[in-house]
Amino acid sequence: MAGDLRFNPLTDYLTDKDGNKFKLEPPSGDTLPSRGFDAGVDTYQGPPSSGTDLRVDVDPKSNRLQLLEPFKKWDGNDYIDLPVLIKV
């Protein structure tokens, strides 16, 4: 905005087209939670200690999701024609 990476929107001023200096105001809105954001104290679920009992249900008729088959065990050689898993 200011054309300078050292610009601090909390303390520095900008200049409008008429040469008047002004500061940006902090954002506000009615959609912000009145008691702050959930810190995740009661909502976080850590990963299981072992993934052996983990089950993911995916509708077999889904056109969007699919379960991946486990990859073959690594034979110790360099990877060639490796499938790539991308999370989008």
ChimeraX commands (.cxc) that place a marker at each C-alpha (Angstrom):
marker #1 position 0.00,0.00,0.00 radius 0.5
marker #1 position 2.66,2.46,1.01 radius 0.5
marker #1 position 5.24,1.25,-1.48 radius 0.5
marker #1 position 7.70,0.56,1.34 radius 0.5
marker #1 position 8.16,-2.77,3.12 radius 0.5
marker #1 position 8.99,-0.91,6.34 radius 0.5
marker #1 position 5.44,0.54,6.45 radius 0.5
marker #1 position 3.70,-0.31,9.72 radius 0.5
marker #1 position -0.10,0.08,9.40 radius 0.5
marker #1 position -0.42,0.37,13.19 radius 0.5
marker #1 position 1.82,3.44,13.54 radius 0.5
marker #1 position 2.63,4.94,10.13 radius 0.5
marker #1 position 0.62,7.37,8.01 radius 0.5
marker #1 position -0.35,7.23,4.34 radius 0.5
marker #1 position -0.82,10.24,2.10 radius 0.5
marker #1 position -3.88,10.66,-0.14 radius 0.5
marker #1 position -3.92,12.19,-3.64 radius 0.5
marker #1 position -4.42,15.69,-2.15 radius 0.5
marker #1 position -1.42,15.40,0.18 radius 0.5
marker #1 position -3.46,14.81,3.34 radius 0.5
marker #1 position -1.99,12.31,5.82 radius 0.5
marker #1 position -4.18,9.59,7.33 radius 0.5
marker #1 position -3.83,6.32,9.27 radius 0.5
marker #1 position -5.58,3.07,8.56 radius 0.5
marker #1 position -8.22,1.99,11.06 radius 0.5
marker #1 position -8.17,-1.51,12.57 radius 0.5
marker #1 position -10.73,-3.88,11.04 radius 0.5
marker #1 position -14.00,-4.44,12.83 radius 0.5
marker #1 position -17.20,-6.24,12.13 radius 0.5
marker #1 position -20.29,-7.89,13.53 radius 0.5
marker #1 position -19.17,-11.33,12.39 radius 0.5
marker #1 position -16.26,-11.53,14.86 radius 0.5
marker #1 position -17.02,-13.66,17.94 radius 0.5
marker #1 position -17.84,-11.50,20.96 radius 0.5
marker #1 position -15.88,-13.79,23.28 radius 0.5
marker #1 position -12.93,-14.36,20.95 radius 0.5
marker #1 position -12.06,-17.40,18.90 radius 0.5
marker #1 position -12.25,-20.99,20.14 radius 0.5
marker #1 position -8.82,-21.87,21.49 radius 0.5
marker #1 position -9.46,-25.55,20.74 radius 0.5
marker #1 position -9.34,-26.63,24.38 radius 0.5
marker #1 position -12.42,-28.84,24.13 radius 0.5
marker #1 position -12.53,-29.36,20.37 radius 0.5
marker #1 position -9.06,-30.59,19.38 radius 0.5
marker #1 position -8.69,-34.30,18.80 radius 0.5
marker #1 position -5.12,-35.46,18.56 radius 0.5
marker #1 position -4.07,-38.15,16.11 radius 0.5
marker #1 position -4.39,-41.73,17.29 radius 0.5
marker #1 position -1.24,-43.25,18.79 radius 0.5
marker #1 position -1.49,-46.06,16.25 radius 0.5
marker #1 position -3.22,-45.86,12.88 radius 0.5
marker #1 position -3.86,-49.59,12.72 radius 0.5
marker #1 position -7.42,-49.32,14.05 radius 0.5
marker #1 position -8.25,-46.18,12.08 radius 0.5
marker #1 position -11.21,-46.48,9.73 radius 0.5
marker #1 position -12.37,-43.88,7.21 radius 0.5
marker #1 position -15.85,-44.26,5.75 radius 0.5
marker #1 position -16.28,-43.06,2.18 radius 0.5
marker #1 position -19.51,-43.54,0.24 radius 0.5
marker #1 position -18.68,-46.06,-2.53 radius 0.5
marker #1 position -20.89,-44.03,-4.91 radius 0.5
marker #1 position -18.91,-40.83,-4.28 radius 0.5
marker #1 position -17.65,-39.07,-7.43 radius 0.5
marker #1 position -15.39,-36.85,-5.34 radius 0.5
marker #1 position -13.66,-39.03,-2.74 radius 0.5
marker #1 position -11.91,-42.36,-2.94 radius 0.5
marker #1 position -9.86,-44.49,-0.60 radius 0.5
marker #1 position -6.27,-45.12,-1.59 radius 0.5
marker #1 position -4.80,-48.57,-1.57 radius 0.5
marker #1 position -1.65,-48.89,0.56 radius 0.5
marker #1 position 1.58,-48.32,-1.36 radius 0.5
marker #1 position 3.87,-51.28,-1.97 radius 0.5
marker #1 position 6.58,-51.71,0.66 radius 0.5
marker #1 position 9.83,-49.92,-0.28 radius 0.5
marker #1 position 12.42,-52.30,-1.71 radius 0.5
marker #1 position 15.38,-50.08,-0.79 radius 0.5
marker #1 position 16.05,-48.93,-4.37 radius 0.5
marker #1 position 15.54,-45.47,-5.86 radius 0.5
marker #1 position 11.97,-44.41,-6.54 radius 0.5
marker #1 position 10.96,-44.68,-10.20 radius 0.5
marker #1 position 7.48,-43.92,-11.60 radius 0.5
marker #1 position 6.33,-43.00,-8.11 radius 0.5
marker #1 position 2.63,-42.07,-7.68 radius 0.5
marker #1 position 2.17,-38.58,-6.26 radius 0.5
marker #1 position -0.43,-37.85,-3.61 radius 0.5
marker #1 position -1.62,-34.23,-3.65 radius 0.5
marker #1 position -3.91,-32.63,-1.10 radius 0.5
marker #1 position -5.82,-29.78,-2.71 radius 0.5
marker link #1:1,2 radius 0.2
marker link #1:2,3 radius 0.2
marker link #1:3,4 radius 0.2
marker link #1:4,5 radius 0.2
marker link #1:5,6 radius 0.2
marker link #1:6,7 radius 0.2
marker link #1:7,8 radius 0.2
marker link #1:8,9 radius 0.2
marker link #1:9,10 radius 0.2
marker link #1:10,11 radius 0.2
marker link #1:11,12 radius 0.2
marker link #1:12,13 radius 0.2
marker link #1:13,14 radius 0.2
marker link #1:14,15 radius 0.2
marker link #1:15,16 radius 0.2
marker link #1:16,17 radius 0.2
marker link #1:17,18 radius 0.2
marker link #1:18,19 radius 0.2
marker link #1:19,20 radius 0.2
marker link #1:20,21 radius 0.2
marker link #1:21,22 radius 0.2
marker link #1:22,23 radius 0.2
marker link #1:23,24 radius 0.2
marker link #1:24,25 radius 0.2
marker link #1:25,26 radius 0.2
marker link #1:26,27 radius 0.2
marker link #1:27,28 radius 0.2
marker link #1:28,29 radius 0.2
marker link #1:29,30 radius 0.2
marker link #1:30,31 radius 0.2
marker link #1:31,32 radius 0.2
marker link #1:32,33 radius 0.2
marker link #1:33,34 radius 0.2
marker link #1:34,35 radius 0.2
marker link #1:35,36 radius 0.2
marker link #1:36,37 radius 0.2
marker link #1:37,38 radius 0.2
marker link #1:38,39 radius 0.2
marker link #1:39,40 radius 0.2
marker link #1:40,41 radius 0.2
marker link #1:41,42 radius 0.2
marker link #1:42,43 radius 0.2
marker link #1:43,44 radius 0.2
marker link #1:44,45 radius 0.2
marker link #1:45,46 radius 0.2
marker link #1:46,47 radius 0.2
marker link #1:47,48 radius 0.2
marker link #1:48,49 radius 0.2
marker link #1:49,50 radius 0.2
marker link #1:50,51 radius 0.2
marker link #1:51,52 radius 0.2
marker link #1:52,53 radius 0.2
marker link #1:53,54 radius 0.2
marker link #1:54,55 radius 0.2
marker link #1:55,56 radius 0.2
marker link #1:56,57 radius 0.2
marker link #1:57,58 radius 0.2
marker link #1:58,59 radius 0.2
marker link #1:59,60 radius 0.2
marker link #1:60,61 radius 0.2
marker link #1:61,62 radius 0.2
marker link #1:62,63 radius 0.2
marker link #1:63,64 radius 0.2
marker link #1:64,65 radius 0.2
marker link #1:65,66 radius 0.2
marker link #1:66,67 radius 0.2
marker link #1:67,68 radius 0.2
marker link #1:68,69 radius 0.2
marker link #1:69,70 radius 0.2
marker link #1:70,71 radius 0.2
marker link #1:71,72 radius 0.2
marker link #1:72,73 radius 0.2
marker link #1:73,74 radius 0.2
marker link #1:74,75 radius 0.2
marker link #1:75,76 radius 0.2
marker link #1:76,77 radius 0.2
marker link #1:77,78 radius 0.2
marker link #1:78,79 radius 0.2
marker link #1:79,80 radius 0.2
marker link #1:80,81 radius 0.2
marker link #1:81,82 radius 0.2
marker link #1:82,83 radius 0.2
marker link #1:83,84 radius 0.2
marker link #1:84,85 radius 0.2
marker link #1:85,86 radius 0.2
marker link #1:86,87 radius 0.2
marker link #1:87,88 radius 0.2
view
